Amino acid sequence: MSDTPLLDSIDFPATLRRLERKDLAQLADELRTFLLESVAKTGGHLSSNLGTIELTIALHYVFDTPHDRLVWDVGHQTYAHKVLTGRRAGMAHLRMQDGVSGFPRRSESEYDTFGVGHSSTSISAALGMAVAARNKGEGRRVVAIIGDGAMSAGEAFEALNNAGVIDANLLVILNDNDMSISPPVGALNKYLARLFSGRSFNAARKAGEKVLSKMPSMLEFAKRAEEHVKGMIVPGTLFEEFGFNYIGPINGHDLDSLIPTLENLKLLDGPQFLHVITRKGQGYKLAESDPVLYHGVSKFDTNGGIKTGATAKLTYMQVFGDWLCDMAAQDSRLVGITPAMREGSGMVRFAQEYPGRFHDVGIAEQHAMTFAAGLACEGLRPVLAIYSTFLQRAYDQLIHDVALQNLPVMLAIDRAGLVGADGATHNGAFDLSYLTCVPNMLVMAPGDENECRKMLTTAFSHDGPSAVRYPRGSGPGVPLDAVLDTLPIGKGEIRRQSGCGSDNASRRVALLAFGSMLTPALAAAEQLDATVANMRFVKPLDRELVASLARDHALLVSIEENTLVGGAGAEVARCLAEQGVTTPLLRLGLPDRFTDHGDSVALLAQLGLDAPGIVASVRKALGDNS
Ligand SMILES: Cc1ncc(C[n+]2csc(CCOP(=O)(O)OP(=O)(O)O)c2C)c(N)n1
């Protein structure tokens, strides 16, 4: 690691605040060097963190943290914040089990004021804190820091709408780097670009001067800030209409702009809005020129940069991306939708080949779902690619707009199950539970890549709402058929038959594997000589298969990568109960608690969801200590 003498002397923001202003630029340089080298070793979010270094230093320098609250949106840009708040050593174990989380967490530090990972919550949470401070008579300042991508979500606007009338002491900082993960989309982005380019600057400035001249304190502030910030004060019409004082845009890498502006804003009461321009990947040329590639990185060499190349096995995400293009070629009704996850959902090729049928709607999961419903009403076949946890955002839209009207909206649900380094905020632990209880839904989980392709075709061909949920990363490596085949709906299959003779029926075990758990179930079955059913469908569950397995076995074992509460195993239990079957059922799955970040293979093993874990659980249930 490079020498970072000044950074070495900073353990907490209180020490930072004792530095002289002139030293902060060097601190920023050292922090940038440290973060680049550190993230290259551990993996993690890079571009966004390189872009917020000066802003983070300025915030901790000006505000009395942790008494004053910094509320970060998404939280993927908080590595500098972590380093400056006592967690520098912990960065060596970033996103590893028991190591520092990749996102702010209240349990990790008193400087992490709000737990996050999903976007667009910061203004709402900060507003709550600002109102609490006012009610309790605490003179603290509350600052929400939100990116231009995150700002596009409805929740951010709901909060702005509310903040303007509550009149609490809230500062919203828009960190505008003109990027989401992918290039930003939508009218808001165009509007921000206009503000930045200054085309509306002059007109707005005149209007602003009028307003400011009636408000001596603001005019005074404007003059002072203008001295420091080189004349960059404009009322931003949109944010002003929401009841905020809009200041900016200012250069978010220039500490001489940031610090005096923040110092002035700290003195102002009521809702304040500061528009800061930053660059994703700032200071590392490769990330500056390809911020998408460097948004989230695995370990890499900082000299050579990330080497892209074909990986050995196809990921499920790629299986989906290829299927989408193949299906689009066959059926012109197909429309692909992503809420801001073009790369992460494997839709880059589809977007290039079918630009007119590709819709990146921004970070707007609720809208994505209802937009899909509208398309389906008119006879199109929308495919909404969405991560399991982000789908949580669109739950009412799924029930009320899609399922209730039995519309053929297809969900391609990625990151179902444990995701590893991103941890609890991103673990897709609940989708089977919250989907299965919705009437009209078809819910499938593939055991391998080719089955995934078939399920996607089955879902697409189905005249009602459907979901295929598949995990992060790759599967067992089963080659793909070129054709687009469907599967019989609601039918599982026996993949392995127990070899026990009928005389040994009291020891027969049937493993009912759902999705990703098929591979460890098959491996466990070799040791247990168990029957393995690949259940394929969680809804409709193959009730005949369950009943016949119950007849022929002494123990049924359901295995799923979903919470045990209300998941696939719960459906099996319901099915048995409804049929009056008393064969014992052992349910294996994720526990009723949040699973933290770490290596997902290791985590699954710890939760008993690998082959040895399954064998051990079954033996225990059989009272077999061998
Ligand atoms: C609800 C939700 N949807 C999607 C994501 C995935 N996601 C993480 S960061 C990001 C882009 C955020 O863009 P912006 O706020 O501009 O921050 P930047 O990465 O540009 O610093 C997205 C889409 C998320 N975290 N939460």
The ligand as an ORCA input file, in Angstrom:
! r2SCAN-3c Opt
* xyz 1 1
  C     -34.321      0.085     -5.034
  C     -33.004     -0.129     -5.712
  N     -32.967     -0.406     -7.029
  C     -31.782     -0.605     -7.636
  C     -30.613     -0.535     -6.944
  C     -29.290     -0.856     -7.611
  N     -28.427      0.318     -7.670
  C     -27.414      0.502     -6.801
  S     -26.572      1.905     -7.070
  C     -27.541      2.286     -8.374
  C     -27.282      3.549     -9.138
  C     -27.451      4.714     -8.281
  O     -27.145      5.845     -9.034
  P     -26.782      7.173     -8.276
  O     -27.727      7.390     -7.165
  O     -26.679      8.250     -9.294
  O     -25.372      6.882     -7.622
  P     -23.960      6.648     -8.355
  O     -23.785      5.171     -8.475
  O     -24.003      7.347     -9.653
  O     -22.941      7.213     -7.443
  C     -28.506      1.318     -8.596
  C     -29.491      1.324     -9.687
  C     -30.704     -0.253     -5.567
  N     -29.611     -0.183     -4.790
  N     -31.888     -0.049     -4.981
*
